[in-house]
């Protein structure tokens, strides 16, 4: 578990560096990525991978909204780094490899699974943004 925590932190922070996130946000980007991976792996014990990715991404999206307000930065800085550990790159690679090897049944299975995971990640981010917008709309301004 410790290896997964460290690896997800490094992957998320390195991705933030790759996409020129502000230096002062790198720690938070790594933490959000670690949170997403830990939530996902914990939820896998109780749900399938698509639902686990959806719930983990939604919760991470909420954390990203909080970080964006607290650190006065765009949400996307945290959310993109946060979902990196969840992106189904291995499944997409296996789909293409199976396709090249003329194993079309496996290619379709891997491709559909990658598509479902990617869709659940997108839906989780959208739902967290909708929740944020509705909360902001219904909250009276502070004077």
C-alpha positions in Angstrom: 0.0 0.0 0.0 2.9 2.4 0.8 4.4 1.8 -2.6 1.0 2.7 -4.3 0.7 5.9 -2.2 4.2 7.0 -3.1 3.8 6.1 -6.8 0.5 7.8 -7.2 1.9 10.9 -5.6 4.9 11.0 -7.8 2.9 10.3 -11.0 0.4 13.1 -10.2 3.0 15.6 -9.2 5.2 14.7 -12.3 2.2 15.1 -14.5 1.5 18.6 -13.0 5.2 19.5 -13.7 4.8 18.2 -17.3 1.8 20.5 -17.9 3.4 23.6 -16.2 1.3 23.7 -13.1 2.5 26.4 -10.7 5.3 25.2 -8.5 3.3 26.1 -5.4 0.6 23.7 -6.4 2.7 20.6 -6.9 2.3 19.2 -3.4 -1.5 19.6 -3.6 -1.6 18.0 -7.1 0.3 15.0 -5.7 -2.0 14.8 -2.8 -5.1 14.8 -4.9 -3.7 12.1 -7.2 -2.9 10.0 -4.1 -6.3 10.5 -2.7 -8.0 9.5 -6.0 -5.9 6.3 -6.2 -6.5 5.4 -2.5 -10.2 6.0 -2.8 -10.4 3.9 -5.9 -8.5 0.9 -4.4 -10.5 1.0 -1.2 -13.8 1.2 -3.2 -12.7 -1.8 -5.4 -13.2 -4.0 -2.4 -16.9 -3.1 -2.4 -17.8 -2.2 -6.0 -16.8 -2.9 -9.6 -14.1 -0.8 -11.2 -16.4 1.6 -13.1 -18.4 2.5 -10.0 -15.2 2.8 -7.9 -13.7 5.2 -10.5 -17.0 7.2 -10.6 -17.2 7.7 -6.9 -13.5 8.3 -6.4 -13.4 10.9 -9.2 -16.5 12.6 -7.8 -15.0 12.9 -4.3 -11.7 14.1 -5.8 -13.6 16.6 -7.8 -15.1 18.0 -4.6 -11.6 18.2 -3.0 -10.4 20.0 -6.2 -13.1 22.5 -5.8 -12.1 23.2 -2.2 -8.4 23.4 -3.1 -9.2 25.8 -6.0 -11.0 28.2 -3.6 -8.5 27.8 -0.8 -5.3 28.2 -3.0 -7.0 30.7 -5.4 -6.1 28.6 -8.5 -8.2 27.1 -11.3 -9.9 23.8 -10.5 -8.3 22.2 -13.6 -4.8 22.3 -12.1 -5.8 20.0 -9.4 -8.4 17.8 -11.2 -6.3 16.8 -14.1 -3.4 15.8 -11.9 -5.9 14.1 -9.6 -7.4 11.8 -12.2 -4.0 10.7 -13.7 -3.7 7.6 -11.5 -7.2 6.5 -12.6 -6.8 6.9 -16.4 -7.1 3.5 -18.0 -4.0 3.7 -20.2 -3.1 0.1 -19.6 -6.5 -1.1 -20.8 -6.3 1.1 -23.9 -2.8 -0.3 -24.7 -4.0 -3.8 -24.3 -7.0 -3.1 -26.6 -4.7 -1.8 -29.3 -2.2 -4.7 -28.8 -5.0 -7.3 -29.1 -6.3 -5.5 -32.2 -2.8 -5.6 -33.8 -2.5 -9.3 -32.9 -5.9 -10.0 -34.6 -7.5 -11.0 -31.2 -10.6 -8.9 -31.9 -12.7 -10.3 -29.0 -10.1 -9.3 -26.4 -9.6 -6.0 -28.2 -13.3 -5.1 -27.9 -13.4 -6.3 -24.3 -10.4 -4.1 -23.3 -11.6 -1.2 -25.4 -15.1 -1.2 -23.8 -13.7 -1.5 -20.3 -11.3 1.5 -21.0 -14.2 3.5 -22.5 -16.4 2.8 -19.5 -13.7 3.8 -17.0 -12.9 6.9 -19.0 -16.6 7.8 -19.1 -17.0 7.2 -15.3 -14.0 9.6 -14.7 -15.6 12.3 -16.9 -19.0 11.8 -15.3 -17.5 12.0 -11.8 -15.8 15.4 -12.6 -19.0 16.7 -14.2 -21.1 15.7 -11.2 -18.7 17.4 -8.8 -18.9 20.5 -10.9 -22.7 20.4 -11.0 -22.8 20.0 -7.2 -20.4 23.0 -6.8 -22.4 25.2 -9.2 -25.7 24.3 -7.4 -24.2 24.9 -4.0 -22.7 28.3 -5.1 -26.0 29.3 -6.7 -28.1 28.5 -3.6 -25.7 30.0 -1.1 -26.3 33.7 -0.3 -23.4 36.0 -0.6 -21.5 36.9 2.5 -21.3 40.5 3.5 
